[in-house]
């Protein structure tokens, strides 16, 4: 789609979770941008590729220079609407320029694994953010899905919540969701806090309902 910037939510990781609409947009592109792992998984060898890293302004400049002349697609993990690079691009380009194709988020997949609805869950990302406000949500009786990183690990999150006086809630932790080494465990905050630090990014569902 020349003259448009197509942003594709690629899902939780495994290609089986890429939507047909997303796959078609990727196949039709001549220029593809995304994180290195996403490019390795979804881009094609004949396409020009641009690795998106911490230099987001550089990615914006590349897009600005190329989207009018090429069929350009940006790959984002999960869904375009949940803590996604898509929201950053929306600050720089007009709605008329952008075409978002949603995907399956890791949060959606985690709740599917747990066989639970998620329409009432609060969603918080700790990717580069402190857990500010998380304890208040738990104490308020909310179900919360937390996206952790290698700093705020599930163990650290559990310890933090206990230190803030939260009850020993039921917890589920999902790592490597959609991959062959996927792992989903159920526990409690107290047990999780003493389980040891695993830096693998995870989806942690804390249920205090």
C-alpha positions in Angstrom: 0.0 0.0 0.0 2.1 2.9 -1.3 1.8 6.2 0.5 0.6 4.4 3.6 2.5 3.1 6.6 1.1 -0.3 7.4 1.8 -1.5 11.0 1.2 -5.2 11.6 0.7 -6.7 15.0 2.6 -10.0 14.6 1.2 -11.8 17.7 3.0 -13.3 20.6 5.8 -14.7 18.5 5.0 -18.0 16.8 4.0 -17.5 13.1 0.9 -19.6 13.7 -0.6 -16.6 15.5 0.0 -14.1 12.7 -3.3 -13.2 11.2 -4.0 -13.7 7.4 -4.4 -10.0 7.0 -1.0 -9.4 8.7 0.7 -12.1 6.6 -0.7 -10.5 3.4 0.5 -7.1 4.3 4.0 -8.4 5.1 4.1 -10.4 1.8 3.1 -7.3 -0.2 5.7 -5.0 1.3 8.9 -4.0 -0.4 10.4 -2.4 2.8 9.9 -4.0 6.3 10.9 -2.5 9.6 10.9 -4.2 13.0 13.0 -5.7 15.8 15.6 -8.1 14.8 13.7 -11.1 16.1 10.6 -10.1 14.3 12.4 -9.6 11.0 14.0 -13.0 11.3 10.6 -14.6 11.9 8.4 -12.7 9.4 10.3 -10.7 6.8 11.2 -12.2 3.4 14.7 -12.4 2.0 13.9 -10.2 -1.1 12.6 -7.3 1.0 14.7 -4.3 2.2 14.9 -4.6 6.0 15.5 -1.9 8.7 16.1 -3.0 12.3 14.2 -1.0 14.8 16.2 -0.7 18.1 16.3 1.9 20.8 16.8 4.7 18.3 13.1 5.2 17.6 13.7 8.7 16.1 16.0 7.1 13.5 13.2 4.6 12.6 10.8 7.5 12.2 13.2 9.3 9.9 13.7 6.2 7.8 10.0 5.8 7.5 9.5 9.4 6.5 12.1 9.1 3.8 10.7 5.9 2.3 7.0 5.4 2.8 5.9 7.5 -0.2 8.0 5.6 -2.7 7.7 2.0 -1.3 5.2 -0.4 0.1 6.4 -0.1 3.7 5.3 -2.3 6.6 6.3 -2.0 10.3 6.3 -5.1 12.4 5.3 -4.8 16.1 5.0 -7.6 18.6 1.6 -8.6 19.9 -1.3 -6.3 19.1 -1.0 -2.7 17.8 -3.1 -1.4 20.7 -1.3 -2.8 23.8 2.0 -1.1 24.8 3.1 -1.0 21.1 5.5 0.9 18.9 2.3 1.7 16.9 1.3 4.3 19.5 4.7 6.0 19.1 4.3 6.1 15.3 0.9 7.7 15.8 2.5 10.7 17.4 4.6 11.4 14.3 2.2 10.5 11.4 -1.3 11.4 10.7 -4.2 8.9 11.0 -4.7 9.1 7.2 -1.1 7.9 6.7 -1.3 4.9 9.0 -2.9 1.5 8.5 -3.0 -0.6 11.6 -3.5 -4.4 11.4 -4.2 -5.8 14.9 -2.7 -9.0 16.2 -3.0 -11.4 19.1 -1.4 -10.0 22.2 0.5 -12.1 24.7 -2.1 -11.0 27.3 -4.9 -12.5 25.2 -3.0 -15.7 24.8 -2.2 -15.9 28.5 -5.9 -15.6 29.5 -6.8 -18.2 26.8 -4.3 -20.6 28.4 -5.9 -19.9 31.8 -9.4 -20.4 30.3 -10.5 -17.0 31.8 -12.1 -13.9 30.4 -10.0 -10.8 30.4 -12.5 -7.9 29.7 -12.3 -6.8 33.4 -8.5 -7.1 33.8 -6.3 -4.1 34.2 -3.1 -4.3 32.1 0.2 -2.8 33.2 3.6 -3.0 31.4 6.8 -2.8 33.5 9.0 -2.7 30.4 11.2 0.2 31.5 8.6 1.4 34.0 8.4 1.1 37.8 5.4 -0.7 39.3 3.7 2.5 40.3 0.0 2.0 41.1 0.1 -1.7 40.9 -0.3 -2.3 44.6 -3.4 -0.1 44.7 -5.0 -2.0 42.0 -4.4 -5.3 43.8 -5.7 -4.0 47.1 -8.7 -2.7 45.3 -9.7 -6.3 44.4 -8.8 -6.0 40.7 -7.5 -8.7 38.4 -4.3 -7.4 36.8 -2.1 -8.6 33.9 1.5 -7.4 34.3 4.0 -7.5 31.5 7.4 -8.0 33.1 11.0 -7.4 31.9 14.4 -8.5 33.0 14.5 -5.9 35.8 11.0 -6.2 37.2 10.8 -10.0 37.1 7.8 -12.0 38.4 9.8 -12.6 41.6 10.5 -8.9 42.1 6.9 -8.0 41.4 5.6 -10.5 44.0 8.1 -9.3 46.6 7.2 -5.7 45.9 3.4 -6.4 46.3 4.0 -8.2 49.6 6.1 -5.4 50.9 3.3 -3.0 50.0 0.9 -5.0 52.2 -1.0 -6.8 49.4 -2.7 -10.1 50.3 -1.2 -13.4 49.2 -3.1 -13.6 46.0 -3.4 -16.3 43.4 -0.8 -15.8 40.6 -0.2 -17.3 37.1 3.0 -16.7 35.2 3.4 -17.3 31.5 6.7 -17.3 29.7 7.7 -17.9 26.0 4.0 -17.9 25.1 3.2 -19.5 21.8 6.7 -21.0 21.5 7.7 -24.7 21.9 9.2 -23.9 25.3 6.1 -22.1 26.6 5.6 -22.4 30.3 2.5 -21.5 32.4 2.6 -22.0 36.2 0.2 -21.1 38.9 1.3 -20.0 42.3 0.8 -17.5 45.1 2.6 -14.2 45.6 4.5 -15.6 48.6 5.6 -18.7 46.8 6.6 -16.7 43.7 8.6 -14.2 45.8 10.8 -17.0 47.0 11.1 -18.8 43.7 14.2 -17.1 42.4 14.7 -14.4 39.8 14.0 -15.5 36.2 14.7 -12.6 33.8 12.6 -14.1 31.0 9.9 -11.6 30.0 6.5 -12.9 31.2 2.8 -12.2 31.6 1.8 -12.3 35.2 -1.9 -12.5 36.1 -2.7 -11.6 39.6 -6.2 -12.4 40.8 -7.5 -10.7 44.0 -11.2 -10.9 43.1 
